[in-house]
Amino acid sequence: MLDDFLGAGADAVEEAVRKAAAAEIMPRFRQLAAHEILEKNGPHDLVTVADRAAEERLTESLTALLPGSVVVGEEAVHADPAVYDAVRGEAPVWIVDPVDGTRQFVRGEPAFCTLVALARGGVVYASWTYAPALDQLAVAVRGQGASLNGQPLRAGSPAPGAVLEVAVSHPDYTTPGEKEALLGLNADGVRTRPCGSAGLEYLAIARGELDAVAFSWEYAWDHAAGLLLVAEAGGADLTLAGEPFRIAGGNALPFTAARDAATVQRVVELLRGR
């Protein structure tokens, strides 16, 4: 059923994503009033009126495109955690992060995006990564490759002997065990930096501009779209247990995604302290 839908409906999804950003996100970019920015779980976990309005619009438009589908959105799950259970179900599910990189959005920086993935039974079949302020739209379809603004994406491999560039979770938001694992990346031949928008970090890997990420959280809305994008561009991912990342959860963290399988394996070994 999803293959048939993607054959005929992928363009309609792109249009829905673009319209939501044009109507609900971009008019508020660099125009937010103080009362339109709220904290959820702390000063670094923000939500704005743009996040909520864009998710509501996408929920309506995406479920109309695919009858019987449901939406797991970041803001809906914050209001009702039981919504997340649909990621593990058999109904087609749209996994939505309306504004990935809310802190950047609030600061008036253009490095934010809207993430949409279509999954069923824990398998991601397609994804859309849209950075409206950068005029970039990346699309991936399982088994059919990835593209950016209509041009094919290939992650390639790091140059032999080159320093690996790795974006990592901020240590303040990790458990002691995850913090210790991430310290393994303080190694010769590796240069780390804090991650920004997860969706745009995955896009950077798919473009061959970043070698790897190492993340310590597993919310599907942050990772489903980007992991498929990386995979379809020729990259790979593994958890600390050496298994592929599961969007349904229960992963051994941290996990990594990278431009190729050899780089993924190297990062995992460093995270294990080897």
ROKE-852633 format. One record per residue (C-alpha): residue number from 1; x, y, z. Coordinates in nm, 4 decimals, padded with zeros to 6 digits. Last residue first. Example, Ala and Ser with C-alpha at 12.3 -4.5 7.8 and 13.67 -1.06 7.14 Angstrom:
<atom><k>2</k><xx>01.3670</xx><yy>-00.1060</yy><zz>00.7140</zz></atom>
<atom><k>1</k><xx>01.2300</xx><yy>-00.4500</yy><zz>00.7800</zz></atom>
# end
This chain:
<atom><k>274</k><xx>03.8452</xx><yy>00.0626</yy><zz>02.2049</zz></atom>
<atom><k>273</k><xx>03.6412</xx><yy>00.2681</yy><zz>02.4493</zz></atom>
<atom><k>272</k><xx>03.3001</xx><yy>00.1450</yy><zz>02.3363</zz></atom>
<atom><k>271</k><xx>03.2314</xx><yy>00.4868</yy><zz>02.1827</zz></atom>
<atom><k>270</k><xx>03.5583</xx><yy>00.4560</yy><zz>01.9940</zz></atom>
<atom><k>269</k><xx>03.4504</xx><yy>00.1181</yy><zz>01.8573</zz></atom>
<atom><k>268</k><xx>03.1170</xx><yy>00.2652</yy><zz>01.7521</zz></atom>
<atom><k>267</k><xx>03.2934</xx><yy>00.5499</yy><zz>01.5700</zz></atom>
<atom><k>266</k><xx>03.5175</xx><yy>00.3092</yy><zz>01.3777</zz></atom>
<atom><k>265</k><xx>03.2261</xx><yy>00.0863</yy><zz>01.2796</zz></atom>
<atom><k>264</k><xx>03.0249</xx><yy>00.3802</yy><zz>01.1502</zz></atom>
<atom><k>263</k><xx>03.3271</xx><yy>00.5004</yy><zz>00.9543</zz></atom>
<atom><k>262</k><xx>03.3682</xx><yy>00.1610</yy><zz>00.7895</zz></atom>
<atom><k>261</k><xx>02.9977</xx><yy>00.1424</yy><zz>00.7052</zz></atom>
<atom><k>260</k><xx>02.9954</xx><yy>00.4717</yy><zz>00.5157</zz></atom>
<atom><k>259</k><xx>02.8994</xx><yy>00.8379</yy><zz>00.5539</zz></atom>
<atom><k>258</k><xx>02.8053</xx><yy>00.8051</yy><zz>00.9177</zz></atom>
<atom><k>257</k><xx>02.5303</xx><yy>00.7403</yy><zz>01.1677</zz></atom>
<atom><k>256</k><xx>02.6014</xx><yy>00.6784</yy><zz>01.5335</zz></atom>
<atom><k>255</k><xx>02.4312</xx><yy>00.5542</yy><zz>01.8462</zz></atom>
<atom><k>254</k><xx>02.4762</xx><yy>00.6484</yy><zz>02.2104</zz></atom>
<atom><k>253</k><xx>02.2886</xx><yy>00.4563</yy><zz>02.3332</zz></atom>
<atom><k>252</k><xx>02.1676</xx><yy>00.0964</yy><zz>02.3204</zz></atom>
<atom><k>251</k><xx>01.8315</xx><yy>00.1255</yy><zz>02.1455</zz></atom>
<atom><k>250</k><xx>01.4961</xx><yy>00.0382</yy><zz>02.3019</zz></atom>
<atom><k>249</k><xx>01.3017</xx><yy>00.2609</yy><zz>02.0681</zz></atom>
<atom><k>248</k><xx>01.0418</xx><yy>00.2126</yy><zz>01.7926</zz></atom>
<atom><k>247</k><xx>01.2706</xx><yy>00.3991</yy><zz>01.5526</zz></atom>
<atom><k>246</k><xx>01.5187</xx><yy>00.1121</yy><zz>01.5756</zz></atom>
<atom><k>245</k><xx>01.8853</xx><yy>00.1953</yy><zz>01.5098</zz></atom>
<atom><k>244</k><xx>02.0795</xx><yy>-00.0839</yy><zz>01.3432</zz></atom>
<atom><k>243</k><xx>02.2683</xx><yy>-00.3081</yy><zz>01.5857</zz></atom>
<atom><k>242</k><xx>02.6273</xx><yy>-00.2933</yy><zz>01.7094</zz></atom>
<atom><k>241</k><xx>02.5239</xx><yy>-00.2696</yy><zz>02.0741</zz></atom>
<atom><k>240</k><xx>02.6345</xx><yy>00.0962</yy><zz>02.0866</zz></atom>
<atom><k>239</k><xx>02.3870</xx><yy>00.1593</yy><zz>01.8069</zz></atom>
<atom><k>238</k><xx>02.4692</xx><yy>00.1437</yy><zz>01.4389</zz></atom>
<atom><k>237</k><xx>02.4110</xx><yy>00.3560</yy><zz>01.1287</zz></atom>
<atom><k>236</k><xx>02.4991</xx><yy>00.3527</yy><zz>00.7592</zz></atom>
<atom><k>235</k><xx>02.5661</xx><yy>00.5772</yy><zz>00.4609</zz></atom>
<atom><k>234</k><xx>02.5019</xx><yy>00.5269</yy><zz>00.0899</zz></atom>
<atom><k>233</k><xx>02.2767</xx><yy>00.8274</yy><zz>00.0189</zz></atom>
<atom><k>232</k><xx>01.9727</xx><yy>00.6043</yy><zz>00.0804</zz></atom>
<atom><k>231</k><xx>02.1058</xx><yy>00.5211</yy><zz>00.4253</zz></atom>
<atom><k>230</k><xx>02.1741</xx><yy>00.8856</yy><zz>00.5115</zz></atom>
<atom><k>229</k><xx>01.8260</xx><yy>00.9974</yy><zz>00.4076</zz></atom>
<atom><k>228</k><xx>01.6685</xx><yy>00.7025</yy><zz>00.5900</zz></atom>
<atom><k>227</k><xx>01.8544</xx><yy>00.8016</yy><zz>00.9063</zz></atom>
<atom><k>226</k><xx>01.7564</xx><yy>01.1642</yy><zz>00.8615</zz></atom>
<atom><k>225</k><xx>01.3812</xx><yy>01.1122</yy><zz>00.8396</zz></atom>
<atom><k>224</k><xx>01.3575</xx><yy>00.8739</yy><zz>01.1341</zz></atom>
<atom><k>223</k><xx>01.6019</xx><yy>01.0596</yy><zz>01.3613</zz></atom>
<atom><k>222</k><xx>01.4539</xx><yy>01.3652</yy><zz>01.5324</zz></atom>
<atom><k>221</k><xx>01.0889</xx><yy>01.2591</yy><zz>01.5106</zz></atom>
<atom><k>220</k><xx>01.1801</xx><yy>00.9109</yy><zz>01.6313</zz></atom>
<atom><k>219</k><xx>01.3016</xx><yy>01.0263</yy><zz>01.9703</zz></atom>
<atom><k>218</k><xx>01.6227</xx><yy>00.8319</yy><zz>02.0346</zz></atom>
<atom><k>217</k><xx>01.8607</xx><yy>01.0343</yy><zz>02.2493</zz></atom>
<atom><k>216</k><xx>02.2373</xx><yy>01.0023</yy><zz>02.2921</zz></atom>
<atom><k>215</k><xx>02.3592</xx><yy>01.1002</yy><zz>01.9467</zz></atom>
<atom><k>214</k><xx>02.6932</xx><yy>01.0442</yy><zz>01.7751</zz></atom>
<atom><k>213</k><xx>02.7063</xx><yy>01.1971</yy><zz>01.4273</zz></atom>
<atom><k>212</k><xx>02.9383</xx><yy>01.1159</yy><zz>01.1391</zz></atom>
<atom><k>211</k><xx>03.1563</xx><yy>01.2378</yy><zz>00.8515</zz></atom>
<atom><k>210</k><xx>03.0082</xx><yy>01.5786</yy><zz>00.7803</zz></atom>
<atom><k>209</k><xx>03.0064</xx><yy>01.7488</yy><zz>00.4375</zz></atom>
<atom><k>208</k><xx>02.9461</xx><yy>01.4304</yy><zz>00.2357</zz></atom>
<atom><k>207</k><xx>02.6010</xx><yy>01.5486</yy><zz>00.1272</zz></atom>
<atom><k>206</k><xx>02.4264</xx><yy>01.2623</yy><zz>00.3114</zz></atom>
<atom><k>205</k><xx>02.6335</xx><yy>01.3469</yy><zz>00.6183</zz></atom>
<atom><k>204</k><xx>02.5314</xx><yy>01.7149</yy><zz>00.6000</zz></atom>
<atom><k>203</k><xx>02.1682</xx><yy>01.6063</yy><zz>00.5606</zz></atom>
<atom><k>202</k><xx>02.1974</xx><yy>01.4054</yy><zz>00.8814</zz></atom>
<atom><k>201</k><xx>02.3325</xx><yy>01.7154</yy><zz>01.0572</zz></atom>
<atom><k>200</k><xx>02.0449</xx><yy>01.9147</yy><zz>00.9086</zz></atom>
<atom><k>199</k><xx>01.7869</xx><yy>01.6834</yy><zz>01.0601</zz></atom>
<atom><k>198</k><xx>01.9594</xx><yy>01.6808</yy><zz>01.3964</zz></atom>
<atom><k>197</k><xx>01.9487</xx><yy>02.0615</yy><zz>01.4145</zz></atom>
<atom><k>196</k><xx>02.2742</xx><yy>02.1598</yy><zz>01.5805</zz></atom>
<atom><k>195</k><xx>02.5257</xx><yy>01.9120</yy><zz>01.7126</zz></atom>
<atom><k>194</k><xx>02.8136</xx><yy>02.0094</yy><zz>01.9380</zz></atom>
<atom><k>193</k><xx>03.1572</xx><yy>01.9638</yy><zz>01.7788</zz></atom>
<atom><k>192</k><xx>03.3998</xx><yy>01.6756</yy><zz>01.7509</zz></atom>
<atom><k>191</k><xx>03.7344</xx><yy>01.6298</yy><zz>01.5746</zz></atom>
<atom><k>190</k><xx>03.8669</xx><yy>01.2774</yy><zz>01.5366</zz></atom>
<atom><k>189</k><xx>04.2092</xx><yy>01.1646</yy><zz>01.4146</zz></atom>
<atom><k>188</k><xx>04.3535</xx><yy>01.1169</yy><zz>01.7611</zz></atom>
<atom><k>187</k><xx>04.0811</xx><yy>01.0501</yy><zz>02.0127</zz></atom>
<atom><k>186</k><xx>03.8326</xx><yy>01.2494</yy><zz>02.2175</zz></atom>
<atom><k>185</k><xx>03.5592</xx><yy>01.0321</yy><zz>02.0660</zz></atom>
<atom><k>184</k><xx>03.5805</xx><yy>00.7994</yy><zz>02.3647</zz></atom>
<atom><k>183</k><xx>03.4418</xx><yy>01.0859</yy><zz>02.5722</zz></atom>
<atom><k>182</k><xx>03.1087</xx><yy>01.0053</yy><zz>02.4093</zz></atom>
<atom><k>181</k><xx>03.1024</xx><yy>00.6708</yy><zz>02.5895</zz></atom>
<atom><k>180</k><xx>03.1673</xx><yy>00.8309</yy><zz>02.9277</zz></atom>
<atom><k>179</k><xx>02.8876</xx><yy>01.0818</yy><zz>02.8719</zz></atom>
<atom><k>178</k><xx>02.6535</xx><yy>00.8017</yy><zz>02.7693</zz></atom>
<atom><k>177</k><xx>02.7298</xx><yy>00.6142</yy><zz>03.0910</zz></atom>
<atom><k>176</k><xx>02.6866</xx><yy>00.9264</yy><zz>03.3051</zz></atom>
<atom><k>175</k><xx>02.3542</xx><yy>01.0011</yy><zz>03.1331</zz></atom>
<atom><k>174</k><xx>02.3472</xx><yy>01.2670</yy><zz>02.8642</zz></atom>
<atom><k>173</k><xx>02.1987</xx><yy>01.6142</yy><zz>02.8244</zz></atom>
<atom><k>172</k><xx>02.4866</xx><yy>01.8174</yy><zz>02.9680</zz></atom>
<atom><k>171</k><xx>02.7258</xx><yy>01.6267</yy><zz>02.7400</zz></atom>
<atom><k>170</k><xx>02.5843</xx><yy>01.7997</yy><zz>02.4284</zz></atom>
<atom><k>169</k><xx>02.5137</xx><yy>01.5332</yy><zz>02.1710</zz></atom>
<atom><k>168</k><xx>02.7819</xx><yy>01.4942</yy><zz>01.9071</zz></atom>
<atom><k>167</k><xx>02.8728</xx><yy>01.6132</yy><zz>01.5563</zz></atom>
<atom><k>166</k><xx>03.1718</xx><yy>01.4229</yy><zz>01.4153</zz></atom>
<atom><k>165</k><xx>03.4388</xx><yy>01.5408</yy><zz>01.1693</zz></atom>
<atom><k>164</k><xx>03.6875</xx><yy>01.2592</yy><zz>01.1122</zz></atom>
<atom><k>163</k><xx>04.0437</xx><yy>01.3759</yy><zz>01.0493</zz></atom>
<atom><k>162</k><xx>04.1597</xx><yy>01.2528</yy><zz>00.7092</zz></atom>
<atom><k>161</k><xx>04.3803</xx><yy>00.9442</yy><zz>00.6825</zz></atom>
<atom><k>160</k><xx>04.2018</xx><yy>00.8105</yy><zz>00.3765</zz></atom>
<atom><k>159</k><xx>03.9465</xx><yy>01.0663</yy><zz>00.2521</zz></atom>
<atom><k>158</k><xx>03.6089</xx><yy>01.0208</yy><zz>00.4183</zz></atom>
<atom><k>157</k><xx>03.3622</xx><yy>00.8126</yy><zz>00.2188</zz></atom>
<atom><k>156</k><xx>03.0831</xx><yy>00.9034</yy><zz>-00.0238</zz></atom>
<atom><k>155</k><xx>02.7584</xx><yy>01.0534</yy><zz>00.1035</zz></atom>
<atom><k>154</k><xx>02.5830</xx><yy>01.0441</yy><zz>-00.2318</zz></atom>
<atom><k>153</k><xx>02.2809</xx><yy>01.2656</yy><zz>-00.2951</zz></atom>
<atom><k>152</k><xx>02.1010</xx><yy>01.2836</yy><zz>-00.6291</zz></atom>
<atom><k>151</k><xx>01.9790</xx><yy>01.6286</yy><zz>-00.7423</zz></atom>
<atom><k>150</k><xx>01.6095</xx><yy>01.7215</yy><zz>-00.7153</zz></atom>
<atom><k>149</k><xx>01.6526</xx><yy>01.9916</yy><zz>-00.4535</zz></atom>
<atom><k>148</k><xx>01.8511</xx><yy>01.7391</yy><zz>-00.2507</zz></atom>
<atom><k>147</k><xx>01.8043</xx><yy>01.3746</yy><zz>-00.3455</zz></atom>
<atom><k>146</k><xx>01.8027</xx><yy>01.0299</yy><zz>-00.1903</zz></atom>
<atom><k>145</k><xx>01.7868</xx><yy>00.6783</yy><zz>-00.3299</zz></atom>
<atom><k>144</k><xx>01.5108</xx><yy>00.4457</yy><zz>-00.4482</zz></atom>
<atom><k>143</k><xx>01.5301</xx><yy>00.1524</yy><zz>-00.2061</zz></atom>
<atom><k>142</k><xx>01.3422</xx><yy>00.3392</yy><zz>00.0658</zz></atom>
<atom><k>141</k><xx>01.2484</xx><yy>00.6836</yy><zz>-00.0580</zz></atom>
<atom><k>140</k><xx>01.4547</xx><yy>00.9853</yy><zz>00.0448</zz></atom>
<atom><k>139</k><xx>01.3807</xx><yy>01.3530</yy><zz>-00.0091</zz></atom>
<atom><k>138</k><xx>01.5935</xx><yy>01.6584</yy><zz>00.0724</zz></atom>
<atom><k>137</k><xx>01.4450</xx><yy>02.0063</yy><zz>00.0382</zz></atom>
<atom><k>136</k><xx>01.6721</xx><yy>02.3104</yy><zz>00.0703</zz></atom>
<atom><k>135</k><xx>01.5684</xx><yy>02.6750</yy><zz>00.0369</zz></atom>
<atom><k>134</k><xx>01.7926</xx><yy>02.7755</yy><zz>00.3293</zz></atom>
<atom><k>133</k><xx>01.5152</xx><yy>02.9508</yy><zz>00.5243</zz></atom>
<atom><k>132</k><xx>01.2771</xx><yy>02.6698</yy><zz>00.4271</zz></atom>
<atom><k>131</k><xx>01.4954</xx><yy>02.3814</yy><zz>00.5474</zz></atom>
<atom><k>130</k><xx>01.2865</xx><yy>02.0806</yy><zz>00.4443</zz></atom>
<atom><k>129</k><xx>01.3798</xx><yy>01.7210</yy><zz>00.5223</zz></atom>
<atom><k>128</k><xx>01.1311</xx><yy>01.4754</yy><zz>00.3715</zz></atom>
<atom><k>127</k><xx>01.1314</xx><yy>01.1042</yy><zz>00.4375</zz></atom>
<atom><k>126</k><xx>01.0148</xx><yy>00.7768</yy><zz>00.2898</zz></atom>
<atom><k>125</k><xx>00.9667</xx><yy>00.4128</yy><zz>00.3838</zz></atom>
<atom><k>124</k><xx>01.0724</xx><yy>00.4030</yy><zz>00.7481</zz></atom>
<atom><k>123</k><xx>01.0230</xx><yy>00.0598</yy><zz>00.9073</zz></atom>
<atom><k>122</k><xx>00.8933</xx><yy>00.0309</yy><zz>01.2649</zz></atom>
<atom><k>121</k><xx>00.5730</xx><yy>-00.1436</yy><zz>01.1596</zz></atom>
<atom><k>120</k><xx>00.4868</xx><yy>00.1375</yy><zz>00.9212</zz></atom>
<atom><k>119</k><xx>00.6752</xx><yy>00.4557</yy><zz>00.8437</zz></atom>
<atom><k>118</k><xx>00.6416</xx><yy>00.7883</yy><zz>00.6637</zz></atom>
<atom><k>117</k><xx>00.8929</xx><yy>01.0506</yy><zz>00.7729</zz></atom>
<atom><k>116</k><xx>00.8513</xx><yy>01.4270</yy><zz>00.8024</zz></atom>
<atom><k>115</k><xx>01.1135</xx><yy>01.6716</yy><zz>00.9290</zz></atom>
<atom><k>114</k><xx>01.0804</xx><yy>02.0508</yy><zz>00.9138</zz></atom>
<atom><k>113</k><xx>01.4086</xx><yy>02.2375</yy><zz>00.9270</zz></atom>
<atom><k>112</k><xx>01.6322</xx><yy>02.4740</yy><zz>01.1206</zz></atom>
<atom><k>111</k><xx>01.9658</xx><yy>02.6346</yy><zz>01.0313</zz></atom>
<atom><k>110</k><xx>01.8351</xx><yy>02.9826</yy><zz>00.9350</zz></atom>
<atom><k>109</k><xx>01.9306</xx><yy>03.1585</yy><zz>01.2614</zz></atom>
<atom><k>108</k><xx>01.6784</xx><yy>03.3953</yy><zz>01.4172</zz></atom>
<atom><k>107</k><xx>01.7643</xx><yy>03.2954</yy><zz>01.7729</zz></atom>
<atom><k>106</k><xx>01.4226</xx><yy>03.1318</yy><zz>01.8129</zz></atom>
<atom><k>105</k><xx>01.4753</xx><yy>02.9278</yy><zz>01.4964</zz></atom>
<atom><k>104</k><xx>01.8192</xx><yy>02.8168</yy><zz>01.6157</zz></atom>
<atom><k>103</k><xx>01.6700</xx><yy>02.7052</yy><zz>01.9461</zz></atom>
<atom><k>102</k><xx>01.3856</xx><yy>02.5327</yy><zz>01.7604</zz></atom>
<atom><k>101</k><xx>01.6292</xx><yy>02.3210</yy><zz>01.5619</zz></atom>
<atom><k>100</k><xx>01.3769</xx><yy>02.0762</yy><zz>01.4209</zz></atom>
<atom><k>99</k><xx>01.0609</xx><yy>02.2767</yy><zz>01.3651</zz></atom>
<atom><k>98</k><xx>00.7551</xx><yy>02.0661</yy><zz>01.2760</zz></atom>
<atom><k>97</k><xx>00.9087</xx><yy>01.7350</yy><zz>01.3838</zz></atom>
<atom><k>96</k><xx>00.6721</xx><yy>01.4818</yy><zz>01.2336</zz></atom>
<atom><k>95</k><xx>00.6532</xx><yy>01.1038</yy><zz>01.2133</zz></atom>
<atom><k>94</k><xx>00.3681</xx><yy>01.0116</yy><zz>00.9777</zz></atom>
<atom><k>93</k><xx>00.2415</xx><yy>00.6671</yy><zz>01.0616</zz></atom>
<atom><k>92</k><xx>00.0975</xx><yy>00.3943</yy><zz>00.8421</zz></atom>
<atom><k>91</k><xx>-00.0987</xx><yy>00.1598</yy><zz>01.0706</zz></atom>
<atom><k>90</k><xx>00.0922</xx><yy>-00.1442</yy><zz>01.1950</zz></atom>
<atom><k>89</k><xx>00.1899</xx><yy>-00.0067</yy><zz>01.5348</zz></atom>
<atom><k>88</k><xx>00.5253</xx><yy>00.0654</yy><zz>01.6995</zz></atom>
<atom><k>87</k><xx>00.5347</xx><yy>00.4325</yy><zz>01.5991</zz></atom>
<atom><k>86</k><xx>00.1691</xx><yy>00.4507</yy><zz>01.7082</zz></atom>
<atom><k>85</k><xx>00.2812</xx><yy>00.4131</yy><zz>02.0704</zz></atom>
<atom><k>84</k><xx>00.4115</xx><yy>00.7707</yy><zz>02.0627</zz></atom>
<atom><k>83</k><xx>00.0583</xx><yy>00.9072</yy><zz>02.1091</zz></atom>
<atom><k>82</k><xx>00.0640</xx><yy>00.7646</yy><zz>02.4620</zz></atom>
<atom><k>81</k><xx>00.2963</xx><yy>01.0515</yy><zz>02.5623</zz></atom>
<atom><k>80</k><xx>00.0052</xx><yy>01.3005</yy><zz>02.5474</zz></atom>
<atom><k>79</k><xx>00.0856</xx><yy>01.6741</yy><zz>02.5380</zz></atom>
<atom><k>78</k><xx>00.4570</xx><yy>01.6206</yy><zz>02.4670</zz></atom>
<atom><k>77</k><xx>00.3565</xx><yy>01.3494</yy><zz>02.2215</zz></atom>
<atom><k>76</k><xx>00.1379</xx><yy>01.5963</yy><zz>02.0305</zz></atom>
<atom><k>75</k><xx>00.4258</xx><yy>01.8464</yy><zz>02.0231</zz></atom>
<atom><k>74</k><xx>00.6781</xx><yy>01.6022</yy><zz>01.8789</zz></atom>
<atom><k>73</k><xx>00.4373</xx><yy>01.4625</yy><zz>01.6231</zz></atom>
<atom><k>72</k><xx>00.3242</xx><yy>01.1049</yy><zz>01.5778</zz></atom>
<atom><k>71</k><xx>00.0609</xx><yy>01.1197</yy><zz>01.3069</zz></atom>
<atom><k>70</k><xx>-00.1858</xx><yy>00.8551</yy><zz>01.1938</zz></atom>
<atom><k>69</k><xx>-00.2685</xx><yy>00.6943</yy><zz>00.8599</zz></atom>
<atom><k>68</k><xx>-00.6025</xx><yy>00.5404</yy><zz>00.7752</zz></atom>
<atom><k>67</k><xx>-00.6528</xx><yy>00.7652</yy><zz>00.4740</zz></atom>
<atom><k>66</k><xx>-00.3237</xx><yy>00.8801</yy><zz>00.3200</zz></atom>
<atom><k>65</k><xx>-00.3385</xx><yy>01.2346</yy><zz>00.1788</zz></atom>
<atom><k>64</k><xx>-00.5931</xx><yy>01.3498</yy><zz>00.4381</zz></atom>
<atom><k>63</k><xx>-00.3661</xx><yy>01.2199</yy><zz>00.7151</zz></atom>
<atom><k>62</k><xx>-00.0882</xx><yy>01.4382</yy><zz>00.5775</zz></atom>
<atom><k>61</k><xx>-00.2931</xx><yy>01.7589</yy><zz>00.5506</zz></atom>
<atom><k>60</k><xx>-00.4508</xx><yy>01.7584</yy><zz>00.8966</zz></atom>
<atom><k>59</k><xx>-00.1434</xx><yy>01.6513</yy><zz>01.0897</zz></atom>
<atom><k>58</k><xx>00.0705</xx><yy>01.8897</yy><zz>00.8843</zz></atom>
<atom><k>57</k><xx>-00.1473</xx><yy>02.1859</yy><zz>00.9790</zz></atom>
<atom><k>56</k><xx>-00.1440</xx><yy>02.0941</yy><zz>01.3472</zz></atom>
<atom><k>55</k><xx>00.2306</xx><yy>02.0396</yy><zz>01.3401</zz></atom>
<atom><k>54</k><xx>00.2868</xx><yy>02.3779</yy><zz>01.1757</zz></atom>
<atom><k>53</k><xx>00.0685</xx><yy>02.5567</yy><zz>01.4327</zz></atom>
<atom><k>52</k><xx>00.2449</xx><yy>02.3961</yy><zz>01.7273</zz></atom>
<atom><k>51</k><xx>00.5999</xx><yy>02.4519</yy><zz>01.6118</zz></atom>
<atom><k>50</k><xx>00.5232</xx><yy>02.8083</yy><zz>01.4927</zz></atom>
<atom><k>49</k><xx>00.3653</xx><yy>02.9013</yy><zz>01.8269</zz></atom>
<atom><k>48</k><xx>00.6996</xx><yy>02.8189</yy><zz>01.9810</zz></atom>
<atom><k>47</k><xx>00.8472</xx><yy>02.5304</yy><zz>02.1767</zz></atom>
<atom><k>46</k><xx>01.1735</xx><yy>02.5246</yy><zz>02.3674</zz></atom>
<atom><k>45</k><xx>01.3851</xx><yy>02.2596</yy><zz>02.5350</zz></atom>
<atom><k>44</k><xx>01.7084</xx><yy>02.4394</yy><zz>02.6283</zz></atom>
<atom><k>43</k><xx>01.5520</xx><yy>02.6417</yy><zz>02.9101</zz></atom>
<atom><k>42</k><xx>01.3896</xx><yy>02.3347</yy><zz>03.0641</zz></atom>
<atom><k>41</k><xx>01.1379</xx><yy>02.0584</yy><zz>03.0036</zz></atom>
<atom><k>40</k><xx>00.8886</xx><yy>02.2489</yy><zz>02.7910</zz></atom>
<atom><k>39</k><xx>00.9916</xx><yy>02.6138</yy><zz>02.7803</zz></atom>
<atom><k>38</k><xx>00.7752</xx><yy>02.8608</yy><zz>02.5899</zz></atom>
<atom><k>37</k><xx>00.8246</xx><yy>03.1104</yy><zz>02.3062</zz></atom>
<atom><k>36</k><xx>00.5210</xx><yy>03.3006</yy><zz>02.1739</zz></atom>
<atom><k>35</k><xx>00.5061</xx><yy>03.5200</yy><zz>02.4864</zz></atom>
<atom><k>34</k><xx>00.8439</xx><yy>03.6728</yy><zz>02.3944</zz></atom>
<atom><k>33</k><xx>00.7233</xx><yy>03.7803</yy><zz>02.0515</zz></atom>
<atom><k>32</k><xx>00.8490</xx><yy>03.5923</yy><zz>01.7477</zz></atom>
<atom><k>31</k><xx>00.9174</xx><yy>03.7847</yy><zz>01.4249</zz></atom>
<atom><k>30</k><xx>01.2617</xx><yy>03.6519</yy><zz>01.3291</zz></atom>
<atom><k>29</k><xx>01.0848</xx><yy>03.3616</yy><zz>01.1563</zz></atom>
<atom><k>28</k><xx>00.7130</xx><yy>03.3931</yy><zz>01.2340</zz></atom>
<atom><k>27</k><xx>00.5995</xx><yy>03.4336</yy><zz>00.8708</zz></atom>
<atom><k>26</k><xx>00.8397</xx><yy>03.1469</yy><zz>00.7863</zz></atom>
<atom><k>25</k><xx>00.6839</xx><yy>02.8896</yy><zz>01.0146</zz></atom>
<atom><k>24</k><xx>00.3042</xx><yy>02.8741</yy><zz>00.9833</zz></atom>
<atom><k>23</k><xx>00.1973</xx><yy>02.9464</yy><zz>00.6266</zz></atom>
<atom><k>22</k><xx>00.5135</xx><yy>02.8936</yy><zz>00.4235</zz></atom>
<atom><k>21</k><xx>00.6327</xx><yy>02.6044</yy><zz>00.6390</zz></atom>
<atom><k>20</k><xx>00.2967</xx><yy>02.4296</yy><zz>00.6238</zz></atom>
<atom><k>19</k><xx>00.2739</xx><yy>02.4906</yy><zz>00.2486</zz></atom>
<atom><k>18</k><xx>00.6184</xx><yy>02.3427</yy><zz>00.1832</zz></atom>
<atom><k>17</k><xx>00.5411</xx><yy>02.0305</yy><zz>00.3840</zz></atom>
<atom><k>16</k><xx>00.2053</xx><yy>01.9804</yy><zz>00.2129</zz></atom>
<atom><k>15</k><xx>00.3602</xx><yy>02.0315</yy><zz>-00.1321</zz></atom>
<atom><k>14</k><xx>00.6292</xx><yy>01.7747</yy><zz>-00.0593</zz></atom>
<atom><k>13</k><xx>00.3626</xx><yy>01.5314</yy><zz>00.0562</zz></atom>
<atom><k>12</k><xx>00.1673</xx><yy>01.5899</yy><zz>-00.2657</zz></atom>
<atom><k>11</k><xx>00.4789</xx><yy>01.5170</yy><zz>-00.4695</zz></atom>
<atom><k>10</k><xx>00.5169</xx><yy>01.1826</yy><zz>-00.2938</zz></atom>
<atom><k>9</k><xx>00.1585</xx><yy>01.0805</yy><zz>-00.3677</zz></atom>
<atom><k>8</k><xx>00.1571</xx><yy>00.8674</yy><zz>-00.6813</zz></atom>
<atom><k>7</k><xx>00.4416</xx><yy>00.6190</yy><zz>-00.6482</zz></atom>
<atom><k>6</k><xx>00.4642</xx><yy>00.6838</yy><zz>-00.2777</zz></atom>
<atom><k>5</k><xx>00.1042</xx><yy>00.5739</yy><zz>-00.2334</zz></atom>
<atom><k>4</k><xx>00.1515</xx><yy>00.2553</yy><zz>-00.4322</zz></atom>
<atom><k>3</k><xx>00.4640</xx><yy>00.1679</yy><zz>-00.2338</zz></atom>
<atom><k>2</k><xx>00.2773</xx><yy>00.2447</yy><zz>00.0881</zz></atom>
<atom><k>1</k><xx>00.0000</xx><yy>00.0000</yy><zz>00.0000</zz></atom>
# end
